[in-house]
Amino acid sequence: MEQIEQLRQTLRQYEYEYHVLDNPSVPDAEYDRLMNELKNIEWQHPELITLDSPTQRVGAKPLAGFAQVIHKIPMLSLDNAFGDDDLDGFLRRIESYIHVSSSQLTFCCEPKLDGLAVSILYENGLLTRAATRGDGTTGEDITANIRTIRNIPLKLNTLNPPARLEVRGEVFMPQVGFNELNEKALAKGEKTFANPRNAAAGSLRQLDPKITRQRPLIFNAYGIGVYESDDELPNTQFERLQWLKSLGIPVNDEICLAQGRTALLAYYTDIQTKRPTLGYDIDGTVLKVNDIALQEQLGFISRSPRWAIAYKFPAQEQMTI
Ligand SMILES: Cc1c[n+]2nc(N)[nH]c2nc1OC(C)C
């Protein structure tokens, strides 16, 4: 591998350690030194610049508007449960539909991040396009802004990437970053955001990626949309998320498996207890039938899956700014 690609790979590894593992192996100064070295080489030889170079996170210039993206696979919303009886209704519907007792069913349980759902497309391992959920069928092309989010890899960490992989997940703003953003805005007499979700949405809908780049945004994947490859995907939700992690894509640490009603309720209670200490807003949990074949058998009810439910927390008294 020639020297410039070796330099890029080293920088990708350092970015991954810092932004995804939260565990850098070198001091920031060493990262900065190598990044400046790469920038100098690319400045002298612009013909060597590649789409996936770590220098290419910030878009060139502001957009005039957002292009539209049609989602090949609709990004649907979730049916909500607000109490144990709603959850029981969800479990009973599954039992009657696929004649399996819910006590035998394994669920992949995830925190429901309170941010903005996005779709990120990787073609032959390179990030080529990203879009908002929009109305579920049509979203906005926010590729330039998504590329500025440090924990989103510009290149998948694999020697044989799938031809096409659409990663779906949530972009959110941690509470500390949100408070700092609002303090700075107040000091400059600019408008403040009511909550981290609005701040994340506002930051992603910036026409100038240089502004988005300055915002403390984080991405966590929760699913896969379009997938084209000679290799099969794993056949459970949980294993698919582990596979995404192996590619360098960030996945939330609070995801785990639970079998049967009691374990589901225990997960819900556990996350509700942890909620004040997570450092980011969540508005509940998402409980998904883990086995993909069963998901496909269960399908969707109009706009939301029969196989998944968002079990929400009671509305929290909103902080007043
Ligand atoms: C809309 C949505 C939102 N969330 N959030 C998580 N964690 N998983 C998840 N899955 C979703 O939809 C799939 C069930 C298709």
The ligand as a Tripos MOL2 file, in Angstrom:
@<TRIPOS>MOLECULE
LIG
   15    16     1     0     0
SMALL
NO_CHARGES

@<TRIPOS>ATOM
      1 C1        -38.1590    3.8980   13.4770 C.3       1 LIG1
      2 C2        -37.1690    3.1040   14.3070 C.ar      1 LIG1
      3 C3        -36.4930    3.7000   15.3800 C.ar      1 LIG1
      4 N1        -35.6320    2.9340   16.0540 N.ar      1 LIG1
      5 N2        -34.8380    3.2500   17.1500 N.ar      1 LIG1
      6 C4        -34.1690    2.1190   17.4590 C.ar      1 LIG1
      7 N3        -33.2850    2.0100   18.4630 N.pl3     1 LIG1
      8 N4        -34.4830    1.1160   16.6070 N.ar      1 LIG1
      9 C5        -35.3910    1.6090   15.7400 C.ar      1 LIG1
     10 N5        -36.0070    1.0110   14.6890 N.ar      1 LIG1
     11 C6        -36.9010    1.7470   13.9830 C.ar      1 LIG1
     12 O1        -37.5960    1.2280   12.9410 O.3       1 LIG1
     13 C7        -37.3630   -0.2180   12.6660 C.3       1 LIG1
     14 C8        -38.1830   -1.0280   13.6270 C.3       1 LIG1
     15 C9        -37.7860   -0.4680   11.2250 C.3       1 LIG1
@<TRIPOS>BOND
     1     1     2 1
     2     2     3 ar
     3     2    11 ar
     4     3     4 ar
     5     4     5 ar
     6     4     9 ar
     7     5     6 ar
     8     6     7 1
     9     6     8 ar
    10     8     9 ar
    11     9    10 ar
    12    10    11 ar
    13    11    12 1
    14    12    13 1
    15    13    14 1
    16    13    15 1
@<TRIPOS>SUBSTRUCTURE
     1 LIG1         1 GROUP 0 **** ****
